[in-house]
Amino acid sequence: MVADILSHMLDGIGASSRPHLVGLSALQGSGKSTLAAQLVAAAKERGMAALALSLDDFYFGRRQRLALAREVHPLLAVRTVPGTHDIALLERTLDALSSAAPTSPARIPRFDKGTDTRLPPSRWRTVRRRPQLVVLEGWCVGVGAQEDAALREPLNALEREHDADRRWRRFVNAQLGGDYARLWQRIDHVVLLRAPAYEVVRRWREEQERGLRRRGAARAMSPAQVRRFLEFAERLSRHALASLPERANLVVALDEERRVTAVRPRIPRAASRAPAGRY
């Protein structure tokens, strides 16, 4: 599978002044971080300079999110949805990678989920060579804004109890149509790791947290905490499952055990060679 995906991505790489940016989108618990690491390792075996970025490392720190909670909506104190990432920092990081050199290295932020804030710059990764391939992985990578009419009815208990006036979901949707859409335009290839249905995502995430609890990780969530946490992402997770297959360049279909059942390349409707990420 990794070889097939990499081969498809490398077809689009030519001479360029910037790294080829692949957006790897997958719902929580799907295995996107593992796949991103495998793709980078396979690219390096072919002699390419490559690295993976996680959207999770670009969350705003706790202090900044608390400011958002006071100024916009209390739900923004929780890191999850669009609007809780520092998109400007991610764009500056991509720009720095385009010109990375021993004399002008790029710095890659790191977010500590245990302390719920970003690590100090002294602990960020240093990149001293411009990569040919960058894989940006995240649960909402490539997801577009919804129509306003789709926001009218609450989707779950979180929205009913804490967002009756739709202020939170309208803010999140506006971010998708603004800063995030601008970021997605930079993506050359969108790869979707597609879950068979939204309902399986909770089990996958609970399995991940169970593994963390067995290892004694301080940040591991209980099953009840997982269910509540996933309510923050449920709306956009369902929207991603419905909309991304038609926007991605490559769809990797999974079964309920995360086994690959199909790898489907897709030719975008607008132009046969245009990357689906540029919309």
Residue pairs with C-beta under 8 A, 6 or more apart in sequence:
1 252
1 260
1 263
2 35
2 38
2 39
2 42
3 42
4 263
5 35
5 39
5 191
5 250
5 252
5 263
6 39
6 42
6 43
6 46
8 189
8 249
8 250
8 263
8 265
9 20
9 22
9 39
9 133
9 189
9 191
9 250
10 43
10 46
12 20
12 188
12 189
12 275
13 20
13 132
13 133
17 98
18 94
18 97
18 98
19 94
19 97
19 98
19 130
19 131
19 132
19 133
19 134
20 132
20 133
20 134
20 188
20 189
21 94
21 134
21 136
21 186
21 187
21 188
21 189
21 277
22 39
22 133
22 134
22 135
22 136
22 187
22 188
22 189
22 190
22 191
23 136
23 137
23 138
23 141
23 142
23 184
23 187
23 189
23 190
23 191
23 277
24 32
24 35
24 36
24 39
24 135
24 136
24 137
24 138
24 141
24 191
24 193
25 32
25 137
25 138
25 139
25 140
25 141
25 142
25 143
25 190
25 191
25 192
25 193
25 240
25 244
25 248
26 32
26 35
26 137
26 139
26 192
26 193
26 194
26 195
27 139
27 195
27 198
27 201
27 204
27 233
27 237
27 240
27 241
28 139
28 201
28 204
28 205
28 230
28 233
28 237
29 201
29 203
29 204
29 205
29 206
29 207
29 208
30 193
30 195
30 201
30 204
30 254
30 258
31 193
31 258
32 137
32 138
32 139
32 193
33 52
33 54
33 137
35 137
35 193
35 252
36 52
36 54
36 135
36 137
37 52
39 50
39 52
39 135
40 50
40 51
40 52
40 133
40 135
43 50
43 132
43 133
44 50
48 131
48 132
48 133
49 129
49 130
49 131
49 132
49 133
50 131
50 132
50 133
50 134
50 135
51 97
51 108
51 127
51 131
51 133
51 134
51 135
52 134
52 135
52 136
52 137
53 90
53 93
53 108
53 134
53 135
53 136
53 137
54 136
54 137
54 138
55 85
55 90
55 136
55 137
55 138
55 139
55 140
55 141
56 111
56 113
56 138
57 108
57 109
57 110
57 111
57 118
58 85
58 86
58 87
58 89
58 90
58 93
58 109
58 111
59 65
59 79
59 84
59 85
59 86
59 111
59 118
60 68
60 79
60 84
60 85
60 86
60 118
61 116
61 117
61 118
62 115
62 116
62 117
63 117
64 86
65 76
65 77
65 78
65 79
65 84
66 77
68 76
68 77
68 83
68 84
69 75
69 76
69 77
72 83
72 167
72 168
72 171
73 163
73 167
73 168
73 171
74 162
75 158
75 162
75 163
75 168
75 232
76 83
76 84
76 168
76 171
78 84
78 229
78 232
79 116
80 229
80 232
80 233
81 140
81 172
81 232
81 233
81 236
82 140
82 143
82 172
82 175
82 176
82 180
82 236
83 171
83 172
83 175
87 179
87 180
87 182
87 183
88 179
89 109
90 183
91 182
91 183
91 186
93 106
93 107
93 108
93 109
94 134
94 186
96 104
96 106
96 107
97 106
97 127
97 130
97 131
97 134
98 130
99 106
99 130
100 106
100 127
100 128
100 129
100 130
100 131
101 128
101 129
101 130
102 128
102 129
105 126
105 127
105 128
106 126
106 127
107 121
107 124
107 125
107 126
107 127
108 124
108 125
108 126
108 127
109 118
109 119
109 121
109 124
110 118
110 119
110 123
110 124
110 125
111 117
111 118
111 119
112 118
112 119
113 219
114 217
114 218
114 219
136 187
139 233
139 237
139 240
140 176
140 180
140 233
140 236
140 240
141 184
141 187
141 190
142 184
142 187
142 190
142 192
142 240
142 244
142 247
142 248
142 277
143 176
143 180
143 236
143 239
143 240
143 243
143 244
144 176
144 177
144 181
144 184
144 243
144 247
144 279
145 173
145 174
145 176
145 177
145 181
146 173
146 176
146 235
146 239
148 170
148 173
150 239
151 166
151 169
151 170
151 173
152 166
154 160
154 163
154 164
155 234
155 235
155 238
156 231
156 234
156 235
157 231
158 228
158 231
158 232
158 234
159 168
159 169
159 231
159 235
162 168
163 169
169 235
172 236
176 236
181 279
184 277
184 279
185 277
185 278
185 279
186 277
187 275
187 277
187 278
188 275
188 277
188 278
189 249
189 250
189 275
189 276
189 277
190 244
190 247
190 248
190 249
190 250
190 275
190 276
190 277
191 248
191 249
191 250
191 252
192 244
192 245
192 248
192 250
192 251
192 252
193 252
193 254
194 241
194 244
194 245
194 251
194 252
194 253
194 254
195 201
195 204
195 241
195 254
196 253
196 254
196 255
196 256
197 241
198 234
198 237
198 238
198 241
200 256
201 230
201 237
202 226
202 227
202 230
203 256
204 258
205 226
205 229
205 230
206 223
206 226
209 220
209 221
209 222
209 223
209 225
209 226
212 219
212 220
213 220
221 229
230 237
245 251
247 268
247 276
247 277
247 279
248 266
248 276
249 265
249 266
249 268
249 275
249 276
249 277
250 263
250 264
250 265
250 266
251 262
251 263
251 264
251 266
252 260
252 262
252 263
252 264
253 260
253 261
253 262
253 263
253 264
254 260
254 261
255 261
266 276
268 274
268 275
268 276
